[in-house]
Amino acid sequence: MHSAITQLAAFAFSTVMNTLSSPSYASIMEKWERKEIGNDEEVAMVSS
């Protein structure tokens, strides 16, 4: 039981690390950051 959890955690960790190191992930994060900035501007306009 415990070893299955450990294996799952190791698999999840390696998947995340592979995703983080891929160039497509970097471009997704760049788009997401732009989207976040856009949302912040919208919020600022609404609240003012």
PDB file of N, CA, C, O and CB in Angstrom:
ATOM      1  N   MET A   1       0.831  -1.201   0.000  1.00  0.00           N
ATOM      2  CA  MET A   1       0.000   0.000   0.000  1.00  0.00           C
ATOM      3  C   MET A   1       0.870   1.258   0.000  1.00  0.00           C
ATOM      4  O   MET A   1       0.709   2.147  -0.835  1.00  0.00           O
ATOM      5  CB  MET A   1      -0.942   0.002   1.218  1.00  0.00           C
ATOM      6  N   HIS A   2       1.801   1.305   0.966  1.00  0.00           N
ATOM      7  CA  HIS A   2       2.661   2.482   1.071  1.00  0.00           C
ATOM      8  C   HIS A   2       3.528   2.633  -0.180  1.00  0.00           C
ATOM      9  O   HIS A   2       3.751   3.748  -0.652  1.00  0.00           O
ATOM     10  CB  HIS A   2       3.548   2.388   2.326  1.00  0.00           C
ATOM     11  N   SER A   3       4.017   1.506  -0.717  1.00  0.00           N
ATOM     12  CA  SER A   3       4.877   1.579  -1.896  1.00  0.00           C
ATOM     13  C   SER A   3       4.099   2.083  -3.108  1.00  0.00           C
ATOM     14  O   SER A   3       4.663   2.760  -3.968  1.00  0.00           O
ATOM     15  CB  SER A   3       5.492   0.206  -2.197  1.00  0.00           C
ATOM     16  N   ALA A   4       2.814   1.761  -3.183  1.00  0.00           N
ATOM     17  CA  ALA A   4       1.990   2.248  -4.290  1.00  0.00           C
ATOM     18  C   ALA A   4       1.864   3.767  -4.234  1.00  0.00           C
ATOM     19  O   ALA A   4       1.932   4.441  -5.262  1.00  0.00           O
ATOM     20  CB  ALA A   4       0.594   1.595  -4.256  1.00  0.00           C
ATOM     21  N   ILE A   5       1.680   4.297  -3.033  1.00  0.00           N
ATOM     22  CA  ILE A   5       1.591   5.752  -2.857  1.00  0.00           C
ATOM     23  C   ILE A   5       2.918   6.400  -3.240  1.00  0.00           C
ATOM     24  O   ILE A   5       2.942   7.437  -3.903  1.00  0.00           O
ATOM     25  CB  ILE A   5       1.215   6.111  -1.393  1.00  0.00           C
ATOM     26  N   THR A   6       4.014   5.784  -2.820  1.00  0.00           N
ATOM     27  CA  THR A   6       5.343   6.306  -3.141  1.00  0.00           C
ATOM     28  C   THR A   6       5.571   6.307  -4.648  1.00  0.00           C
ATOM     29  O   THR A   6       6.089   7.278  -5.200  1.00  0.00           O
ATOM     30  CB  THR A   6       6.432   5.477  -2.440  1.00  0.00           C
ATOM     31  N   GLN A   7       5.184   5.217  -5.314  1.00  0.00           N
ATOM     32  CA  GLN A   7       5.334   5.130  -6.765  1.00  0.00           C
ATOM     33  C   GLN A   7       4.486   6.190  -7.455  1.00  0.00           C
ATOM     34  O   GLN A   7       4.937   6.828  -8.406  1.00  0.00           O
ATOM     35  CB  GLN A   7       4.946   3.730  -7.265  1.00  0.00           C
ATOM     36  N   LEU A   8       3.262   6.376  -6.977  1.00  0.00           N
ATOM     37  CA  LEU A   8       2.374   7.371  -7.563  1.00  0.00           C
ATOM     38  C   LEU A   8       2.956   8.769  -7.400  1.00  0.00           C
ATOM     39  O   LEU A   8       2.922   9.573  -8.331  1.00  0.00           O
ATOM     40  CB  LEU A   8       0.984   7.295  -6.924  1.00  0.00           C
ATOM     41  N   ALA A   9       3.489   9.058  -6.216  1.00  0.00           N
ATOM     42  CA  ALA A   9       4.100  10.358  -5.963  1.00  0.00           C
ATOM     43  C   ALA A   9       5.312  10.572  -6.871  1.00  0.00           C
ATOM     44  O   ALA A   9       5.501  11.663  -7.410  1.00  0.00           O
ATOM     45  CB  ALA A   9       4.511  10.478  -4.488  1.00  0.00           C
ATOM     46  N   ALA A  10       6.127   9.539  -7.038  1.00  0.00           N
ATOM     47  CA  ALA A  10       7.302   9.635  -7.902  1.00  0.00           C
ATOM     48  C   ALA A  10       6.888   9.857  -9.351  1.00  0.00           C
ATOM     49  O   ALA A  10       7.509  10.646 -10.063  1.00  0.00           O
ATOM     50  CB  ALA A  10       8.163   8.369  -7.784  1.00  0.00           C
ATOM     51  N   PHE A  11       5.841   9.164  -9.788  1.00  0.00           N
ATOM     52  CA  PHE A  11       5.336   9.325 -11.149  1.00  0.00           C
ATOM     53  C   PHE A  11       4.802  10.740 -11.352  1.00  0.00           C
ATOM     54  O   PHE A  11       5.092  11.377 -12.365  1.00  0.00           O
ATOM     55  CB  PHE A  11       4.233   8.287 -11.445  1.00  0.00           C
ATOM     56  N   ALA A  12       4.027  11.227 -10.395  1.00  0.00           N
ATOM     57  CA  ALA A  12       3.473  12.581 -10.491  1.00  0.00           C
ATOM     58  C   ALA A  12       4.600  13.612 -10.523  1.00  0.00           C
ATOM     59  O   ALA A  12       4.554  14.565 -11.301  1.00  0.00           O
ATOM     60  CB  ALA A  12       2.517  12.866  -9.306  1.00  0.00           C
ATOM     61  N   PHE A  13       5.609  13.418  -9.676  1.00  0.00           N
ATOM     62  CA  PHE A  13       6.731  14.351  -9.618  1.00  0.00           C
ATOM     63  C   PHE A  13       7.483  14.387 -10.945  1.00  0.00           C
ATOM     64  O   PHE A  13       7.808  15.464 -11.444  1.00  0.00           O
ATOM     65  CB  PHE A  13       7.683  13.968  -8.483  1.00  0.00           C
ATOM     66  N   SER A  14       7.764  13.205 -11.524  1.00  0.00           N
ATOM     67  CA  SER A  14       8.498  13.164 -12.787  1.00  0.00           C
ATOM     68  C   SER A  14       7.670  13.776 -13.914  1.00  0.00           C
ATOM     69  O   SER A  14       8.215  14.432 -14.801  1.00  0.00           O
ATOM     70  CB  SER A  14       8.884  11.717 -13.138  1.00  0.00           C
ATOM     71  N   THR A  15       6.352  13.564 -13.879  1.00  0.00           N
ATOM     72  CA  THR A  15       5.475  14.155 -14.896  1.00  0.00           C
ATOM     73  C   THR A  15       5.505  15.674 -14.799  1.00  0.00           C
ATOM     74  O   THR A  15       5.609  16.369 -15.810  1.00  0.00           O
ATOM     75  CB  THR A  15       4.029  13.638 -14.739  1.00  0.00           C
ATOM     76  N   VAL A  16       5.412  16.181 -13.576  1.00  0.00           N
ATOM     77  CA  VAL A  16       5.454  17.629 -13.364  1.00  0.00           C
ATOM     78  C   VAL A  16       6.792  18.190 -13.828  1.00  0.00           C
ATOM     79  O   VAL A  16       6.824  19.219 -14.503  1.00  0.00           O
ATOM     80  CB  VAL A  16       5.216  17.972 -11.879  1.00  0.00           C
ATOM     81  N   MET A  17       7.887  17.540 -13.480  1.00  0.00           N
ATOM     82  CA  MET A  17       9.206  18.029 -13.874  1.00  0.00           C
ATOM     83  C   MET A  17       9.367  18.020 -15.392  1.00  0.00           C
ATOM     84  O   MET A  17       9.940  18.952 -15.957  1.00  0.00           O
ATOM     85  CB  MET A  17      10.302  17.182 -13.225  1.00  0.00           C
ATOM     86  N   ASN A  18       8.868  16.978 -16.058  1.00  0.00           N
ATOM     87  CA  ASN A  18       8.922  16.928 -17.519  1.00  0.00           C
ATOM     88  C   ASN A  18       8.102  18.058 -18.121  1.00  0.00           C
ATOM     89  O   ASN A  18       8.514  18.675 -19.103  1.00  0.00           O
ATOM     90  CB  ASN A  18       8.416  15.573 -18.035  1.00  0.00           C
ATOM     91  N   THR A  19       6.944  18.330 -17.535  1.00  0.00           N
ATOM     92  CA  THR A  19       6.080  19.401 -18.030  1.00  0.00           C
ATOM     93  C   THR A  19       6.750  20.752 -17.835  1.00  0.00           C
ATOM     94  O   THR A  19       6.733  21.595 -18.732  1.00  0.00           O
ATOM     95  CB  THR A  19       4.715  19.374 -17.318  1.00  0.00           C
ATOM     96  N   LEU A  20       7.342  20.959 -16.658  1.00  0.00           N
ATOM     97  CA  LEU A  20       7.995  22.230 -16.361  1.00  0.00           C
ATOM     98  C   LEU A  20       9.168  22.491 -17.297  1.00  0.00           C
ATOM     99  O   LEU A  20       9.444  23.641 -17.638  1.00  0.00           O
ATOM    100  CB  LEU A  20       8.469  22.252 -14.917  1.00  0.00           C
ATOM    101  N   SER A  21       9.858  21.438 -17.713  1.00  0.00           N
ATOM    102  CA  SER A  21      11.047  21.612 -18.544  1.00  0.00           C
ATOM    103  C   SER A  21      10.715  21.708 -20.036  1.00  0.00           C
ATOM    104  O   SER A  21      11.592  22.016 -20.844  1.00  0.00           O
ATOM    105  CB  SER A  21      12.006  20.464 -18.311  1.00  0.00           C
ATOM    106  N   SER A  22       9.464  21.450 -20.405  1.00  0.00           N
ATOM    107  CA  SER A  22       9.113  21.485 -21.825  1.00  0.00           C
ATOM    108  C   SER A  22       8.891  22.918 -22.306  1.00  0.00           C
ATOM    109  O   SER A  22       8.351  23.735 -21.559  1.00  0.00           O
ATOM    110  CB  SER A  22       7.858  20.643 -22.084  1.00  0.00           C
ATOM    111  N   PRO A  23       9.295  23.240 -23.540  1.00  0.00           N
ATOM    112  CA  PRO A  23       9.128  24.602 -24.060  1.00  0.00           C
ATOM    113  C   PRO A  23       7.660  25.009 -24.182  1.00  0.00           C
ATOM    114  O   PRO A  23       7.330  26.184 -24.020  1.00  0.00           O
ATOM    115  CB  PRO A  23       9.799  24.722 -25.414  1.00  0.00           C
ATOM    116  N   SER A  24       6.775  24.045 -24.468  1.00  0.00           N
ATOM    117  CA  SER A  24       5.359  24.385 -24.594  1.00  0.00           C
ATOM    118  C   SER A  24       4.795  24.862 -23.263  1.00  0.00           C
ATOM    119  O   SER A  24       3.916  25.723 -23.234  1.00  0.00           O
ATOM    120  CB  SER A  24       4.560  23.180 -25.102  1.00  0.00           C
ATOM    121  N   TYR A  25       5.299  24.306 -22.157  1.00  0.00           N
ATOM    122  CA  TYR A  25       4.847  24.744 -20.838  1.00  0.00           C
ATOM    123  C   TYR A  25       5.238  26.200 -20.609  1.00  0.00           C
ATOM    124  O   TYR A  25       4.455  26.976 -20.062  1.00  0.00           O
ATOM    125  CB  TYR A  25       5.440  23.844 -19.729  1.00  0.00           C
ATOM    126  N   ALA A  26       6.442  26.571 -21.024  1.00  0.00           N
ATOM    127  CA  ALA A  26       6.902  27.950 -20.864  1.00  0.00           C
ATOM    128  C   ALA A  26       5.994  28.906 -21.631  1.00  0.00           C
ATOM    129  O   ALA A  26       5.653  29.972 -21.119  1.00  0.00           O
ATOM    130  CB  ALA A  26       8.359  28.096 -21.344  1.00  0.00           C
ATOM    131  N   SER A  27       5.599  28.544 -22.847  1.00  0.00           N
ATOM    132  CA  SER A  27       4.730  29.415 -23.635  1.00  0.00           C
ATOM    133  C   SER A  27       3.328  29.476 -23.038  1.00  0.00           C
ATOM    134  O   SER A  27       2.678  30.521 -23.086  1.00  0.00           O
ATOM    135  CB  SER A  27       4.664  28.930 -25.087  1.00  0.00           C
ATOM    136  N   ILE A  28       2.857  28.357 -22.474  1.00  0.00           N
ATOM    137  CA  ILE A  28       1.550  28.353 -21.800  1.00  0.00           C
ATOM    138  C   ILE A  28       1.590  29.298 -20.602  1.00  0.00           C
ATOM    139  O   ILE A  28       0.661  30.078 -20.393  1.00  0.00           O
ATOM    140  CB  ILE A  28       1.161  26.912 -21.346  1.00  0.00           C
ATOM    141  N   MET A  29       2.663  29.228 -19.817  1.00  0.00           N
ATOM    142  CA  MET A  29       2.780  30.100 -18.650  1.00  0.00           C
ATOM    143  C   MET A  29       2.840  31.561 -19.076  1.00  0.00           C
ATOM    144  O   MET A  29       2.271  32.425 -18.408  1.00  0.00           O
ATOM    145  CB  MET A  29       4.024  29.736 -17.826  1.00  0.00           C
ATOM    146  N   GLU A  30       3.524  31.844 -20.181  1.00  0.00           N
ATOM    147  CA  GLU A  30       3.623  33.206 -20.685  1.00  0.00           C
ATOM    148  C   GLU A  30       2.231  33.730 -21.040  1.00  0.00           C
ATOM    149  O   GLU A  30       1.867  34.846 -20.670  1.00  0.00           O
ATOM    150  CB  GLU A  30       4.560  33.266 -21.914  1.00  0.00           C
ATOM    151  N   LYS A  31       1.454  32.909 -21.765  1.00  0.00           N
ATOM    152  CA  LYS A  31       0.085  33.293 -22.118  1.00  0.00           C
ATOM    153  C   LYS A  31      -0.761  33.468 -20.862  1.00  0.00           C
ATOM    154  O   LYS A  31      -1.547  34.410 -20.763  1.00  0.00           O
ATOM    155  CB  LYS A  31      -0.552  32.241 -23.048  1.00  0.00           C
ATOM    156  N   TRP A  32      -0.597  32.553 -19.898  1.00  0.00           N
ATOM    157  CA  TRP A  32      -1.373  32.607 -18.658  1.00  0.00           C
ATOM    158  C   TRP A  32      -1.047  33.890 -17.899  1.00  0.00           C
ATOM    159  O   TRP A  32      -1.947  34.541 -17.368  1.00  0.00           O
ATOM    160  CB  TRP A  32      -1.087  31.365 -17.773  1.00  0.00           C
ATOM    161  N   GLU A  33       0.250  34.261 -17.844  1.00  0.00           N
ATOM    162  CA  GLU A  33       0.649  35.484 -17.151  1.00  0.00           C
ATOM    163  C   GLU A  33       0.036  36.696 -17.839  1.00  0.00           C
ATOM    164  O   GLU A  33      -0.417  37.620 -17.162  1.00  0.00           O
ATOM    165  CB  GLU A  33       2.187  35.611 -17.104  1.00  0.00           C
ATOM    166  N   ARG A  34       0.010  36.713 -19.169  1.00  0.00           N
ATOM    167  CA  ARG A  34      -0.623  37.815 -19.896  1.00  0.00           C
ATOM    168  C   ARG A  34      -2.108  37.877 -19.566  1.00  0.00           C
ATOM    169  O   ARG A  34      -2.673  38.954 -19.376  1.00  0.00           O
ATOM    170  CB  ARG A  34      -0.417  37.656 -21.418  1.00  0.00           C
ATOM    171  N   LYS A  35      -2.733  36.696 -19.502  1.00  0.00           N
ATOM    172  CA  LYS A  35      -4.152  36.622 -19.173  1.00  0.00           C
ATOM    173  C   LYS A  35      -4.394  37.149 -17.759  1.00  0.00           C
ATOM    174  O   LYS A  35      -5.354  37.878 -17.511  1.00  0.00           O
ATOM    175  CB  LYS A  35      -4.664  35.172 -19.304  1.00  0.00           C
ATOM    176  N   GLU A  36      -3.504  36.767 -16.834  1.00  0.00           N
ATOM    177  CA  GLU A  36      -3.626  37.232 -15.451  1.00  0.00           C
ATOM    178  C   GLU A  36      -3.512  38.759 -15.391  1.00  0.00           C
ATOM    179  O   GLU A  36      -4.274  39.415 -14.680  1.00  0.00           O
ATOM    180  CB  GLU A  36      -2.542  36.574 -14.559  1.00  0.00           C
ATOM    181  N   ILE A  37      -2.562  39.315 -16.137  1.00  0.00           N
ATOM    182  CA  ILE A  37      -2.380  40.767 -16.173  1.00  0.00           C
ATOM    183  C   ILE A  37      -3.646  41.415 -16.735  1.00  0.00           C
ATOM    184  O   ILE A  37      -4.120  42.423 -16.211  1.00  0.00           O
ATOM    185  CB  ILE A  37      -1.129  41.155 -17.030  1.00  0.00           C
ATOM    186  N   GLY A  38      -4.188  40.832 -17.799  1.00  0.00           N
ATOM    187  CA  GLY A  38      -5.429  41.338 -18.389  1.00  0.00           C
ATOM    188  C   GLY A  38      -6.562  41.323 -17.379  1.00  0.00           C
ATOM    189  O   GLY A  38      -7.330  42.281 -17.290  1.00  0.00           O
ATOM    190  N   ASN A  39      -6.673  40.241 -16.618  1.00  0.00           N
ATOM    191  CA  ASN A  39      -7.723  40.143 -15.605  1.00  0.00           C
ATOM    192  C   ASN A  39      -7.535  41.208 -14.523  1.00  0.00           C
ATOM    193  O   ASN A  39      -8.509  41.798 -14.056  1.00  0.00           O
ATOM    194  CB  ASN A  39      -7.731  38.739 -14.974  1.00  0.00           C
ATOM    195  N   ASP A  40      -6.291  41.452 -14.128  1.00  0.00           N
ATOM    196  CA  ASP A  40      -6.020  42.468 -13.113  1.00  0.00           C
ATOM    197  C   ASP A  40      -6.448  43.842 -13.615  1.00  0.00           C
ATOM    198  O   ASP A  40      -7.006  44.630 -12.851  1.00  0.00           O
ATOM    199  CB  ASP A  40      -4.524  42.475 -12.737  1.00  0.00           C
ATOM    200  N   GLU A  41      -6.195  44.140 -14.884  1.00  0.00           N
ATOM    201  CA  GLU A  41      -6.594  45.423 -15.459  1.00  0.00           C
ATOM    202  C   GLU A  41      -8.109  45.555 -15.457  1.00  0.00           C
ATOM    203  O   GLU A  41      -8.645  46.614 -15.129  1.00  0.00           O
ATOM    204  CB  GLU A  41      -6.046  45.572 -16.889  1.00  0.00           C
ATOM    205  N   GLU A  42      -8.802  44.477 -15.824  1.00  0.00           N
ATOM    206  CA  GLU A  42     -10.268  44.494 -15.822  1.00  0.00           C
ATOM    207  C   GLU A  42     -10.798  44.739 -14.417  1.00  0.00           C
ATOM    208  O   GLU A  42     -11.722  45.529 -14.225  1.00  0.00           O
ATOM    209  CB  GLU A  42     -10.827  43.174 -16.377  1.00  0.00           C
ATOM    210  N   VAL A  43     -10.212  44.060 -13.437  1.00  0.00           N
ATOM    211  CA  VAL A  43     -10.636  44.226 -12.044  1.00  0.00           C
ATOM    212  C   VAL A  43     -10.409  45.667 -11.604  1.00  0.00           C
ATOM    213  O   VAL A  43     -11.264  46.253 -10.940  1.00  0.00           O
ATOM    214  CB  VAL A  43      -9.872  43.247 -11.114  1.00  0.00           C
ATOM    215  N   ALA A  44      -9.259  46.247 -11.968  1.00  0.00           N
ATOM    216  CA  ALA A  44      -8.945  47.622 -11.592  1.00  0.00           C
ATOM    217  C   ALA A  44      -9.961  48.586 -12.209  1.00  0.00           C
ATOM    218  O   ALA A  44     -10.390  49.536 -11.553  1.00  0.00           O
ATOM    219  CB  ALA A  44      -7.511  47.992 -12.037  1.00  0.00           C
ATOM    220  N   MET A  45     -10.346  48.348 -13.460  1.00  0.00           N
ATOM    221  CA  MET A  45     -11.316  49.214 -14.131  1.00  0.00           C
ATOM    222  C   MET A  45     -12.681  49.112 -13.458  1.00  0.00           C
ATOM    223  O   MET A  45     -13.366  50.117 -13.272  1.00  0.00           O
ATOM    224  CB  MET A  45     -11.429  48.847 -15.621  1.00  0.00           C
ATOM    225  N   VAL A  46     -13.071  47.889 -13.093  1.00  0.00           N
ATOM    226  CA  VAL A  46     -14.382  47.675 -12.469  1.00  0.00           C
ATOM    227  C   VAL A  46     -14.428  48.311 -11.081  1.00  0.00           C
ATOM    228  O   VAL A  46     -15.431  48.921 -10.712  1.00  0.00           O
ATOM    229  CB  VAL A  46     -14.697  46.167 -12.374  1.00  0.00           C
ATOM    230  N   SER A  47     -13.356  48.172 -10.318  1.00  0.00           N
ATOM    231  CA  SER A  47     -13.358  48.648  -8.933  1.00  0.00           C
ATOM    232  C   SER A  47     -13.207  50.164  -8.846  1.00  0.00           C
ATOM    233  O   SER A  47     -13.620  50.754  -7.847  1.00  0.00           O
ATOM    234  CB  SER A  47     -12.242  47.976  -8.148  1.00  0.00           C
ATOM    235  N   SER A  48     -12.630  50.815  -9.854  1.00  0.00           N
ATOM    236  CA  SER A  48     -12.414  52.262  -9.787  1.00  0.00           C
ATOM    237  C   SER A  48     -13.672  53.051 -10.128  1.00  0.00           C
ATOM    238  O   SER A  48     -13.652  54.282 -10.115  1.00  0.00           O
ATOM    239  CB  SER A  48     -11.293  52.664 -10.723  1.00  0.00           C
TER     240      SER A  48
END
